[in-house]
Every structure is written in C-alpha cells, then in structure tokens.
Amino acid sequence: MNFTANQIAGILEGTVEGDGEIEVSRLAKIEEGTQGSLTFLANPKYKPYLYTTEASITIVDNEFVVESPIKTTLIRVEDAYKSFSKLLEYYNQVKMNKTGIEKPTFISESVTYGDNIYIGAFSYIGENVKIGENVKIYPNVYIGDNTTIGDNVVVFAGAKIYSETIIGNHSVIHSGVIIGADGFGFSPNEKGEYIKVPQTGNVIIEDNVDIGAGTTIDRATLGSTILRRGVKLDNQIQIAHNVEIGKNTVIAAQTGIAGSTKIGENCMIGGQVGIVGHLTIGNNVRIQAQSGIGRNLKDNEVVQGSPALNYGDYNKSYVHFKNLPKIVERFNTFEKKLKDN
C-alpha cells in the first residue's frame, strides 16, 4: 500500500518540506533507505546519513536544521521517534486489517463470535467457543472446546489453544504458542513406574497479555494457571501448571518456571532463567539472565547467579572468582615459604 508525504503528515500532524505527493510503500533504516521507502532521524549520531540516504521521505524533529543539500522529502514533527513509532503501529493495523472467514475452516455450530472477525484457512474452532469482536485468527490455528476469547485479540498462525482456556481483551498470541497442554504431573507406583496425574484445570490469560512465539503454558492440575493483566512473555518460554504471574511482569526468552510458583507484579526476568516449583517471588523483583532461583524472593530483590545471590554480592564474589587462580598461586607460594622456614 502506497502513502504520500501529505497523507503521512496528516496522520502524524506534521508538516511537509519538499514533495508532498511523493509516495512510499515500505519502511527502512536511514542508512539503508532506498527510493520508495520511509525513514526517520532521531539519534544525532545518524545525522550524516540524512545527506546520503535515498529514502523518499524522512521524519525529523521540528527544530532540526538542514546544513547541506538533501534528496529526501522531510516531514517535521514534534518528536521524530514517537511519531515513527505511531506510524509503525498504524502500518501494522493497516497490514493486519483482514476480515471474513476463509475456506476451508471448521467452525462448530455452537461457536459464537462478534463483529469484524477474521478466521484464516485451515483453522479449527471447537464446541461452545466464544469469540469477541475484532478478533483475528490466522491460518492453521486450533481452538479447543469451551474456550473464551475476548475482544481485539490476535492469534497468529499455527497457535494451539486447548479446551477451557480463557483469553482476555487486547491480547496477542504469536505463532507456535501452545496454551493449555497437560502439566508435567506423574506419580510413581509401587513398581517404580510413573503414572500420569490427570490435569483437569485450565489457563486464564487476562487483558493486554503478549505471548511470544513457541511459548508453552500448561493447564493447571486443579484450578488455573494464570497470567495477570499486562504480562509480556518473550519467545520459547515454559510456564508450568498452576503457575501465577502478576500483572505487568515481563519475562525474556528461554526461561522456565516450574509448577505452582507464584510471581509478583512488575517483575523483570532475564533470558534462560530457571525457577523451581512452589516458590513465591515478590513484586518488583529483578532476576538477571541465566540465574537459577531455588528460594523465595522478597519484594524489590535483584539477584544473579545459580543459585542466585543478591546482585551486589554476586558482582563482588565474581571479582574474587576471576582472580581465584592467582589467589591459589599466592596461597601455595605462601604455604611453601612457611614449610621452608
């Protein structure tokens, strides 16, 4: 889809300096801009690229002063970075503005759904599913029986949502996500064989939750696995049965959280963190990447390492760890002198 400089300026409430009718159809970095592309300049260190870029349109701050001839048409705005972000959001909305039900799909007769819905080809929607308004379900999605999906939800291609799941409004489920698979529950019998414990609960995802590609969230054994409002999950994360994650907590890729652990609000958890089961993590906790959490954490703790230590203590200890070979050498030398004497 093509947009003129005048149209973009209208969206951003900016002013055009140059050819208002020039058109763009794609976005680009300023150093990689070509004809027909739109870019922006917000960081001063990229200023030299403005004079060499081939981008047709560049968004700049109102106070920016042009010091040499340029080829690009300028759109002046109050804040170039925020305006470009706004434009990205608008671009995504336009790009994803699909409606209707493609063929072939399977939609149970008991399904109910709101207005302005999109269901992509080869999707399966089971019995008694309730879907809100402005929902977009991309191709090859599976939605199990008795699932409820709120308004303005996007489910990208290939996601699998098991039965009884509840998904709130304005949430995004990326490709390859599996929600509601059985938790890892087995009990040994007298022969040492592991017998599966039935997983009869569900998963509840509240409003404004974003779940990254390839992430898996297990249903509860009893009750619910719960992601509270505003939780953001990166790609390839494992959330085990009966875990509860507090509102506005963010978790980076490849983290694993074992069963029945409760994580508080506004936490930040780095990549490849491992958290054992049945713990309580407080509010506003910061866990650095690759940490191993085997104890409860109080509000506002910042930890690192495996097993995780207080962040400051870890850094002090690491200095000594790096110097350990030298310390051992000095100790051996000192010990030898004592023996010689």
Secondary structure, DSSP 8 states (H G I E B T S, - for coil): --EEHHHHHHHHT-EEES-TT-EE-EE--GGG--TTEEEE--SGGGGGGGGT---SEEEEETT----S--SSEEEEES-HHHHHHHHHHHHHHHHT---EE-SS-EE-TT-EE-SS-EE-TT-EE-TT-EE-TT-EE-TT-EE-TT-EE-TT-EE-TT-EE-TT-EE-TT-EE-TT-EEEE----EEE-TTS-EEE-----EEEE-TT-EE-TT-EEE--SSSEEEE-TT-EE-SS-EE-TT-EE-TT-EE-TT-EE-TT-EE-TT-EE-TT-EE-SS-EE-TT-EE-TT-EE-S-B-TT-EEEETTEEEHHHHHHHHHHHHTHHHHHHHHHHHHHHHHH-
